Amino acid sequence: MKMTKHFKYLAGAAVIGMATGAAAQDVTINLGHVGPAANPYSWATEHFAEKVAEYTDGSVEIALFPGAQLGGDRDLLEGIQLGSVEAGYISLAIWENLTPALTGFSMPFLIDSYETAYEAQTSDVAARALEEFEDFNIKALAIVENGFRVPGNTVRPIRTPEDFEGIAFRAPEAPLLLSMFDRLGAIVTPMPYPEIFTALQTGVLQGQDQFLNTWISQGAYEVVDYLSITQMYTWSAVLAVNLQVWEGLTPEQQDALMRAAADTQRYNYELMAQTDAESIEILEANELQIEQDIDLAPFAEVLAPLYEEYAGRDPIIAETIEMIEEIRAD
């Protein structure tokens, strides 16, 4: 599927109509996410909604609210936990604010390809990690890939860890990632996704990292000068439903949502390599200086202490790291 097709999506068209005059067993679930149109977040949730409708014969509709209409990632996570939000597609790293169960999937330079990411995210270890969120009143359905993150900024090309020094850099609101960019020497500024573009435009921020497509869909390529293909970690998100909403579904509907989530994992995985290549072409055409063929060993050396620190925090982090290393070795 070509990216050009995805760029035709409009944010307003993402909202699937609420069920009206439906039979008593029909359900509409409102699902929020922070992504704009023509973005992996929108592609994933649109596909999920289509498959849910198909697999439930229309008895469950997923009404999509993109662009942070229901709040940023932390707002969505807290809302699903409390029941004020029914469902969300929430950046994986943010879940560390509840429990470290998924933190291993974001360790720097651990996942080396989309194939590795997909195998890890569909593993038994991932399934057990997702089950932990039921203790927080959340049914987590699946981890879905959105792409490798790459840093960009207005100050200088980044080819070495030292190039991060002193850059006012936005990092996602997750302890691991804040620590990662702090170790690289950036002046780390946590900030919700919806505020980033204006902060870059006004100079409050000088840099951020995003997956390649988001540099385009967010429009941030217009306000930075340099991108670096470092691929330090992939940016996944979790499809999740409030546990009471989940328990209100029939077993057949629950099974349909799980099937739709698994389909969505595969769908986004298959899009990533193609859209990365297309995104680089678009960004280069917009005269960004893109640094490729970077020696990543010095970055990995600076960040290596995070492995010992985080593996000791929770057995499932250590198990996740070991599992992904085994996938890479096969």
C-alpha positions as a Python dict, from the first residue, in 0.01 Angstrom:
ca = {
    (1, 'M'): (0, 0, 0),
    (2, 'K'): (145, 332, -103),
    (3, 'M'): (203, 618, 135),
    (4, 'T'): (40, 851, -114),
    (5, 'K'): (-289, 678, -44),
    (6, 'H'): (-246, 730, 330),
    (7, 'F'): (-174, 1099, 286),
    (8, 'K'): (-527, 1141, 147),
    (9, 'Y'): (-682, 1064, 483),
    (10, 'L'): (-835, 1358, 666),
    (11, 'A'): (-846, 1369, 1044),
    (12, 'G'): (-1214, 1446, 1042),
    (13, 'A'): (-1288, 1143, 830),
    (14, 'A'): (-1127, 920, 1088),
    (15, 'V'): (-1429, 936, 1316),
    (16, 'I'): (-1661, 646, 1252),
    (17, 'G'): (-2019, 744, 1323),
    (18, 'M'): (-2173, 657, 1656),
    (19, 'A'): (-2428, 380, 1645),
    (20, 'T'): (-2784, 512, 1643),
    (21, 'G'): (-3105, 318, 1657),
    (22, 'A'): (-2900, 4, 1705),
    (23, 'A'): (-3008, -319, 1864),
    (24, 'A'): (-2944, -355, 2234),
    (25, 'Q'): (-2637, -574, 2182),
    (26, 'D'): (-2469, -323, 1951),
    (27, 'V'): (-2176, -133, 2101),
    (28, 'T'): (-1981, 179, 2010),
    (29, 'I'): (-1637, 217, 2167),
    (30, 'N'): (-1465, 555, 2151),
    (31, 'L'): (-1092, 519, 2087),
    (32, 'G'): (-847, 809, 2113),
    (33, 'H'): (-489, 853, 1997),
    (34, 'V'): (-243, 1139, 1945),
    (35, 'G'): (-156, 1078, 1580),
    (36, 'P'): (-257, 1307, 1295),
    (37, 'A'): (-394, 1185, 962),
    (38, 'A'): (-160, 999, 725),
    (39, 'N'): (38, 863, 1019),
    (40, 'P'): (103, 510, 1152),
    (41, 'Y'): (-129, 581, 1447),
    (42, 'S'): (-414, 659, 1209),
    (43, 'W'): (-333, 370, 977),
    (44, 'A'): (-333, 124, 1267),
    (45, 'T'): (-653, 245, 1430),
    (46, 'E'): (-842, 277, 1103),
    (47, 'H'): (-745, -79, 1014),
    (48, 'F'): (-842, -199, 1361),
    (49, 'A'): (-1182, -29, 1335),
    (50, 'E'): (-1246, -182, 993),
    (51, 'K'): (-1157, -531, 1111),
    (52, 'V'): (-1364, -502, 1429),
    (53, 'A'): (-1667, -406, 1221),
    (54, 'E'): (-1599, -696, 985),
    (55, 'Y'): (-1539, -960, 1251),
    (56, 'T'): (-1839, -857, 1464),
    (57, 'D'): (-2075, -820, 1166),
    (58, 'G'): (-2120, -458, 1269),
    (59, 'S'): (-2221, -523, 1630),
    (60, 'V'): (-1916, -331, 1755),
    (61, 'E'): (-1811, 3, 1611),
    (62, 'I'): (-1482, 170, 1698),
    (63, 'A'): (-1529, 549, 1684),
    (64, 'L'): (-1189, 708, 1629),
    (65, 'F'): (-1074, 1035, 1783),
    (66, 'P'): (-728, 1116, 1641),
    (67, 'G'): (-507, 1417, 1695),
    (68, 'A'): (-526, 1409, 2077),
    (69, 'Q'): (-897, 1501, 2076),
    (70, 'L'): (-936, 1293, 2393),
    (71, 'G'): (-599, 1401, 2535),
    (72, 'G'): (-231, 1317, 2509),
    (73, 'D'): (-85, 974, 2573),
    (74, 'R'): (-73, 1012, 2951),
    (75, 'D'): (-427, 1153, 2956),
    (76, 'L'): (-551, 856, 2755),
    (77, 'L'): (-373, 602, 2973),
    (78, 'E'): (-508, 756, 3293),
    (79, 'G'): (-853, 795, 3137),
    (80, 'I'): (-875, 429, 3037),
    (81, 'Q'): (-763, 326, 3383),
    (82, 'L'): (-1028, 547, 3547),
    (83, 'G'): (-1301, 471, 3292),
    (84, 'S'): (-1339, 824, 3154),
    (85, 'V'): (-1189, 704, 2823),
    (86, 'E'): (-1314, 379, 2671),
    (87, 'A'): (-1018, 282, 2455),
    (88, 'G'): (-692, 413, 2317),
    (89, 'Y'): (-388, 352, 2103),
    (90, 'I'): (-118, 466, 2343),
    (91, 'S'): (256, 498, 2293),
    (92, 'L'): (428, 199, 2452),
    (93, 'A'): (694, 393, 2642),
    (94, 'I'): (426, 586, 2834),
    (95, 'W'): (306, 264, 2999),
    (96, 'E'): (624, 268, 3210),
    (97, 'N'): (441, 523, 3425),
    (98, 'L'): (214, 238, 3544),
    (99, 'T'): (447, -62, 3549),
    (100, 'P'): (779, -158, 3387),
    (101, 'A'): (623, -461, 3217),
    (102, 'L'): (674, -322, 2864),
    (103, 'T'): (988, -116, 2921),
    (104, 'G'): (1222, -379, 2777),
    (105, 'F'): (1076, -325, 2430),
    (106, 'S'): (1211, 34, 2426),
    (107, 'M'): (1570, -36, 2531),
    (108, 'P'): (1817, 150, 2306),
    (109, 'F'): (1960, -43, 2011),
    (110, 'L'): (1794, -367, 2124),
    (111, 'I'): (1547, -405, 1836),
    (112, 'D'): (1747, -395, 1513),
    (113, 'S'): (1478, -448, 1248),
    (114, 'Y'): (1103, -452, 1196),
    (115, 'E'): (1120, -830, 1167),
    (116, 'T'): (1274, -850, 1514),
    (117, 'A'): (1015, -605, 1647),
    (118, 'Y'): (722, -805, 1509),
    (119, 'E'): (849, -1136, 1645),
    (120, 'A'): (910, -982, 1987),
    (121, 'Q'): (576, -802, 2000),
    (122, 'T'): (383, -1119, 1915),
    (123, 'S'): (577, -1338, 2159),
    (124, 'D'): (457, -1514, 2474),
    (125, 'V'): (667, -1269, 2677),
    (126, 'A'): (475, -978, 2523),
    (127, 'A'): (141, -1148, 2591),
    (128, 'R'): (229, -1199, 2958),
    (129, 'A'): (345, -839, 2989),
    (130, 'L'): (16, -715, 2846),
    (131, 'E'): (-179, -926, 3094),
    (132, 'E'): (-25, -728, 3382),
    (133, 'F'): (-233, -424, 3289),
    (134, 'E'): (-554, -594, 3396),
    (135, 'D'): (-437, -512, 3750),
    (136, 'F'): (-471, -147, 3645),
    (137, 'N'): (-825, -186, 3507),
    (138, 'I'): (-701, -204, 3147),
    (139, 'K'): (-733, -477, 2885),
    (140, 'A'): (-425, -441, 2663),
    (141, 'L'): (-487, -616, 2331),
    (142, 'A'): (-163, -592, 2132),
    (143, 'I'): (162, -405, 2074),
    (144, 'V'): (169, -249, 1727),
    (145, 'E'): (476, -108, 1552),
    (146, 'N'): (493, 253, 1430),
    (147, 'G'): (856, 284, 1322),
    (148, 'F'): (1210, 361, 1431),
    (149, 'R'): (1260, 698, 1598),
    (150, 'V'): (1513, 941, 1451),
    (151, 'P'): (1633, 1268, 1610),
    (152, 'G'): (1607, 1604, 1438),
    (153, 'N'): (1706, 1952, 1545),
    (154, 'T'): (1776, 2311, 1446),
    (155, 'V'): (2132, 2335, 1585),
    (156, 'R'): (2370, 2091, 1413),
    (157, 'P'): (2391, 1752, 1241),
    (158, 'I'): (2400, 1465, 1491),
    (159, 'R'): (2661, 1204, 1404),
    (160, 'T'): (2815, 1142, 1747),
    (161, 'P'): (2678, 1138, 2103),
    (162, 'E'): (2860, 1465, 2169),
    (163, 'D'): (2646, 1635, 1906),
    (164, 'F'): (2347, 1616, 2143),
    (165, 'E'): (2528, 1834, 2396),
    (166, 'G'): (2326, 2136, 2505),
    (167, 'I'): (2035, 2092, 2261),
    (168, 'A'): (1694, 2169, 2417),
    (169, 'F'): (1544, 1834, 2325),
    (170, 'R'): (1193, 1704, 2373),
    (171, 'A'): (1169, 1349, 2495),
    (172, 'P'): (849, 1150, 2551),
    (173, 'E'): (707, 1145, 2903),
    (174, 'A'): (867, 813, 2997),
    (175, 'P'): (1150, 764, 3250),
    (176, 'L'): (1364, 540, 3026),
    (177, 'L'): (1360, 782, 2734),
    (178, 'L'): (1418, 1088, 2949),
    (179, 'S'): (1720, 912, 3098),
    (180, 'M'): (1842, 808, 2754),
    (181, 'F'): (1862, 1159, 2612),
    (182, 'D'): (1997, 1298, 2937),
    (183, 'R'): (2289, 1055, 2914),
    (184, 'L'): (2352, 1176, 2559),
    (185, 'G'): (2394, 1530, 2689),
    (186, 'A'): (2074, 1692, 2569),
    (187, 'I'): (1882, 1941, 2781),
    (188, 'V'): (1582, 1712, 2818),
    (189, 'T'): (1234, 1863, 2811),
    (190, 'P'): (937, 1627, 2856),
    (191, 'M'): (640, 1757, 2661),
    (192, 'P'): (305, 1614, 2539),
    (193, 'Y'): (294, 1539, 2168),
    (194, 'P'): (36, 1809, 2073),
    (195, 'E'): (264, 2088, 2200),
    (196, 'I'): (580, 1993, 2008),
    (197, 'F'): (534, 2174, 1676),
    (198, 'T'): (468, 2514, 1835),
    (199, 'A'): (760, 2466, 2075),
    (200, 'L'): (995, 2394, 1785),
    (201, 'Q'): (853, 2682, 1585),
    (202, 'T'): (906, 2932, 1868),
    (203, 'G'): (1248, 2801, 1973),
    (204, 'V'): (1137, 2670, 2312),
    (205, 'L'): (1261, 2337, 2176),
    (206, 'Q'): (1556, 2285, 1943),
    (207, 'G'): (1502, 1918, 1874),
    (208, 'Q'): (1300, 1600, 1921),
    (209, 'D'): (1295, 1245, 1795),
    (210, 'Q'): (1008, 1099, 1595),
    (211, 'F'): (954, 818, 1352),
    (212, 'L'): (1020, 929, 996),
    (213, 'N'): (661, 955, 882),
    (214, 'T'): (565, 1173, 1176),
    (215, 'W'): (825, 1432, 1081),
    (216, 'I'): (603, 1475, 774),
    (217, 'S'): (251, 1431, 913),
    (218, 'Q'): (332, 1649, 1215),
    (219, 'G'): (477, 1916, 985),
    (220, 'A'): (788, 1942, 1204),
    (221, 'Y'): (1017, 1901, 902),
    (222, 'E'): (931, 2265, 829),
    (223, 'V'): (1096, 2387, 1151),
    (224, 'V'): (1413, 2175, 1180),
    (225, 'D'): (1722, 2156, 960),
    (226, 'Y'): (1884, 1821, 1041),
    (227, 'L'): (1772, 1460, 1081),
    (228, 'S'): (1992, 1164, 1177),
    (229, 'I'): (1908, 800, 1102),
    (230, 'T'): (2020, 656, 1435),
    (231, 'Q'): (1735, 407, 1489),
    (232, 'M'): (1801, 391, 1862),
    (233, 'Y'): (1463, 233, 1935),
    (234, 'T'): (1128, 163, 1776),
    (235, 'W'): (813, 347, 1873),
    (236, 'S'): (532, 103, 1931),
    (237, 'A'): (187, 163, 2074),
    (238, 'V'): (-63, -52, 2259),
    (239, 'L'): (-426, -103, 2161),
    (240, 'A'): (-613, -98, 2492),
    (241, 'V'): (-969, -96, 2628),
    (242, 'N'): (-1106, -9, 2971),
    (243, 'L'): (-1158, -338, 3154),
    (244, 'Q'): (-1526, -272, 3232),
    (245, 'V'): (-1592, -194, 2866),
    (246, 'W'): (-1412, -515, 2773),
    (247, 'E'): (-1609, -724, 3021),
    (248, 'G'): (-1932, -578, 2882),
    (249, 'L'): (-1864, -742, 2545),
    (250, 'T'): (-1976, -1092, 2459),
    (251, 'P'): (-1706, -1362, 2430),
    (252, 'E'): (-1756, -1355, 2053),
    (253, 'Q'): (-1703, -979, 2043),
    (254, 'Q'): (-1394, -1007, 2263),
    (255, 'D'): (-1251, -1270, 2028),
    (256, 'A'): (-1323, -1044, 1732),
    (257, 'L'): (-1134, -754, 1891),
    (258, 'M'): (-836, -978, 1963),
    (259, 'R'): (-835, -1099, 1601),
    (260, 'A'): (-860, -741, 1476),
    (261, 'A'): (-570, -638, 1700),
    (262, 'A'): (-353, -923, 1569),
    (263, 'D'): (-438, -824, 1212),
    (264, 'T'): (-339, -467, 1293),
    (265, 'Q'): (-1, -580, 1425),
    (266, 'R'): (72, -748, 1093),
    (267, 'Y'): (-71, -461, 887),
    (268, 'N'): (147, -189, 1040),
    (269, 'Y'): (454, -410, 1043),
    (270, 'E'): (423, -463, 668),
    (271, 'L'): (388, -88, 606),
    (272, 'M'): (693, 29, 798),
    (273, 'A'): (986, -51, 569),
    (274, 'Q'): (806, 90, 266),
    (275, 'T'): (695, 410, 436),
    (276, 'D'): (1041, 472, 585),
    (277, 'A'): (1197, 473, 239),
    (278, 'E'): (922, 696, 101),
    (279, 'S'): (950, 934, 397),
    (280, 'I'): (1324, 983, 344),
    (281, 'E'): (1258, 1074, -19),
    (282, 'I'): (994, 1329, 83),
    (283, 'L'): (1212, 1480, 355),
    (284, 'E'): (1514, 1509, 126),
    (285, 'A'): (1294, 1679, -133),
    (286, 'N'): (1212, 1937, 137),
    (287, 'E'): (1584, 2015, 172),
    (288, 'L'): (1645, 1862, 512),
    (289, 'Q'): (2002, 1751, 573),
    (290, 'I'): (1968, 1381, 654),
    (291, 'E'): (2264, 1207, 816),
    (292, 'Q'): (2286, 839, 724),
    (293, 'D'): (2552, 567, 762),
    (294, 'I'): (2628, 684, 1116),
    (295, 'D'): (2864, 485, 1340),
    (296, 'L'): (2620, 381, 1613),
    (297, 'A'): (2872, 205, 1838),
    (298, 'P'): (2960, 521, 2037),
    (299, 'F'): (2589, 587, 2102),
    (300, 'A'): (2539, 229, 2220),
    (301, 'E'): (2842, 258, 2449),
    (302, 'V'): (2705, 571, 2618),
    (303, 'L'): (2366, 409, 2672),
    (304, 'A'): (2487, 60, 2770),
    (305, 'P'): (2460, 124, 3149),
    (306, 'L'): (2083, 151, 3108),
    (307, 'Y'): (2067, -225, 3046),
    (308, 'E'): (2205, -320, 3386),
    (309, 'E'): (2001, -50, 3555),
    (310, 'Y'): (1669, -153, 3400),
    (311, 'A'): (1719, -531, 3391),
    (312, 'G'): (1755, -520, 3769),
    (313, 'R'): (1427, -336, 3819),
    (314, 'D'): (1187, -610, 3716),
    (315, 'P'): (1235, -972, 3602),
    (316, 'I'): (1013, -920, 3299),
    (317, 'I'): (1246, -646, 3167),
    (318, 'A'): (1542, -883, 3191),
    (319, 'E'): (1334, -1157, 3026),
    (320, 'T'): (1230, -922, 2744),
    (321, 'I'): (1590, -818, 2679),
    (322, 'E'): (1705, -1181, 2674),
    (323, 'M'): (1417, -1282, 2444),
    (324, 'I'): (1493, -1007, 2190),
    (325, 'E'): (1865, -1086, 2196),
    (326, 'E'): (1778, -1450, 2117),
    (327, 'I'): (1557, -1341, 1826),
    (328, 'R'): (1844, -1135, 1686),
    (329, 'A'): (2084, -1427, 1720),
    (330, 'D'): (1864, -1672, 1525),
}
